[in-house]
Amino acid sequence: MRHMNDSTARTSLRLGIDLDGVVADFNAGWMELHNREFGGTLTPDLVTSWDGLHDIGGFDDMDEFWAWARGNEQRPSIFRHLTLLPDALDTLRALDADGHRIVIVSTKPDWAIHETLHWLADNAIPTREVHLTFTKHEVDCDVFLDDAPIVLPGLVEHRPNALVCRFVRPWNRPVDGAVDVSSWAEFHALVTERSRVRRPDVAR
């Protein structure tokens, strides 16, 4: 009689992945565009709060910031100017190869929907499911990865059986019930552990 060496099996998980600040470098993107248009020298390290972008950019309020961000006939919105954050795409591809379902769950204004879909295609994000919604907790996922301080508490409250991960950023703080994640490698490891299903040794 001998036992199987591998006593674990893995199950595929639905991974609810935010975009801006998680996959896409939102602050570097809008600042690069802002510097080009206004001749400034803004850098992403200036962002330390969730709703203070207008102060950094010299706008009266966030409504004015978003009006600029929307773009015009001469250029598309800022959502077409975003680069990928380090390790994001490679990790998403690895998770997809592991058999997990990448579910994009992002909040976007109506005017940004088509450009967001273009951005996903331009960057070959490995997903078959995209939700652009202001109520992310309504999307059924086993694991969530988000950086928004206004979203994380709702995910914890409404999805008690899910693993909710806070991507640690200067503009968010720890949330009771959420697990802090500081890198894509750390997130990959958490998902791998979550997907393991223990099974008894099988004699053969």
Helices and strands as residue ranges (DSSP letters): E 8-10, E 14-17, E 24-25, H 26-38, G 44-46, H 53-57, H 62-69, G 78-80, E 83-84, H 88-97, E 101-106, G 110-112, H 113-122, E 129-132, G 136-138, E 143-146, H 152-158, E 163-167, E 179-181, H 184-195, E 196-198
